[in-house]
Amino acid sequence: MADWSNNNRACTTLWTTLYAMQQLSTNFDDSGDLKMNDLTFYSSLDSADLRKQQSTIIADHMDNVFRLGSGAIFEAGIDRTKAMSNMIDVLTDEKKQVKDLASIVDDAYIFWGERK
């Protein structure tokens, strides 16, 4: 499991983005333990293909917010395709938690002011 901390830009940017997208409505502290099937886009009635399509839309939007809105750049060895694929893998897995998604985001992006 990933650490969920308000001292981590990946966590705070992810939470802010998901909150603005109305994918969650919980406060920061409670959001890390939410599972993907707790997010509003996720429906257990959807087919795997539809869930992947919706996850792709969510991942695309998050990537744009991270890079264009927050000024994030990709980590070494990561490109948009890899970052998107990794986010989609988590978003489509109902057992994964928001903090798992934050870990993937942290591994893919360097956010403004983040020291590496």
C-alpha atoms as one frame of an Amber mdcrd trajectory, in Angstrom:
protein
   0.000   0.000   0.000   1.143   3.521  -0.737   1.542   6.209   1.900  -1.299
   8.721   1.800   0.022  12.048   3.037  -0.909  15.697   2.683   2.853  16.323
   2.471   3.011  14.490  -0.859   2.169  16.547  -3.958   0.998  13.480  -5.868
  -1.539  12.715  -3.132  -2.812  16.265  -2.757  -2.967  16.925  -6.490  -4.737
  13.628  -7.110  -7.250  14.299  -4.338  -7.910  17.846  -5.580  -8.355  16.577
  -9.126 -10.705  13.736  -8.179 -12.677  16.097  -5.942 -12.999  18.705  -8.722
 -14.058  15.940 -11.133 -16.729  14.940  -8.572 -15.310  11.424  -8.410 -15.216
  11.611  -4.624 -16.698  13.876  -1.989 -14.738  12.799   1.089 -12.148  14.901
   2.884  -8.478  14.318   2.151  -7.767  12.132   5.176 -10.634   9.728   4.435
 -10.045   9.534   0.687  -6.853   7.465   0.594  -8.664   4.327   1.723 -11.496
   4.630  -0.803 -11.549   1.824  -3.331 -11.902   2.426  -7.037 -15.464   1.124
  -6.903 -16.244   3.963  -4.447 -15.514   6.566  -7.138 -18.562   7.885  -8.981
 -17.529   6.680 -12.447 -17.321   3.061 -11.309 -20.414   0.927 -11.762 -20.454
  -2.774 -10.988 -23.064  -3.153 -13.731 -20.690  -1.955 -16.452 -18.898  -4.380
 -18.705 -15.121  -4.599 -18.467 -14.871  -2.820 -21.833 -17.055   0.069 -20.702
 -15.161   0.345 -17.407 -11.870   0.495 -19.312 -13.266   3.185 -21.602 -14.446
   5.258 -18.630 -11.123   4.727 -16.843  -9.319   5.922 -19.953 -11.381   9.121
 -19.952 -10.639   9.688 -16.255  -6.906   8.993 -16.719  -6.756  11.304 -19.755
  -8.406  14.111 -17.811  -6.101  13.614 -14.822  -3.005  13.585 -17.048  -4.096
  16.873 -18.614  -4.747  18.447 -15.222  -1.410  17.227 -13.857   0.660  18.391
 -16.824  -1.223  21.379 -18.203  -2.891  22.654 -15.046  -0.306  21.810 -12.396
   2.873  21.953 -14.478   3.924  18.377 -13.752   6.484  16.677 -15.961   7.065
  12.979 -16.467   9.579  11.062 -14.394  12.578   9.610 -16.255  11.520   6.647
 -18.383   7.835   7.603 -18.277   5.789   8.995 -21.123   2.097   9.742 -21.499
   1.301   6.259 -22.796   2.960   4.544 -19.823   1.469   6.941 -17.266  -2.017
   6.505 -18.743  -1.691   2.718 -18.900  -0.596   2.516 -15.265  -3.465   4.750
 -14.112  -5.991   2.738 -16.142  -4.734  -0.499 -14.594  -5.503   0.871 -11.124
  -8.765   2.590 -12.063 -10.200  -0.631 -13.491  -9.340  -2.708 -10.413 -12.147
  -2.386  -7.867  -9.893  -3.623  -5.058  -7.287  -0.895  -5.523  -7.480   2.195
  -3.352  -7.047   5.886  -4.074  -3.700   5.714  -2.270  -2.616   3.024  -4.783
  -3.529   5.410  -7.580  -1.524   8.134  -5.808   1.500   5.834  -5.739   1.227
   5.281  -9.503   0.834   9.034 -10.038   3.846   9.739  -7.827   5.944   7.264
  -9.828   4.904   8.874 -13.134   5.003  12.638 -12.493   7.218  15.252 -10.910
   4.952  17.984  -9.572   5.809  21.654  -9.201   8.069  22.233  -6.232   8.741
  18.542  -5.736  12.345  17.629  -4.965  13.863  14.628  -6.660
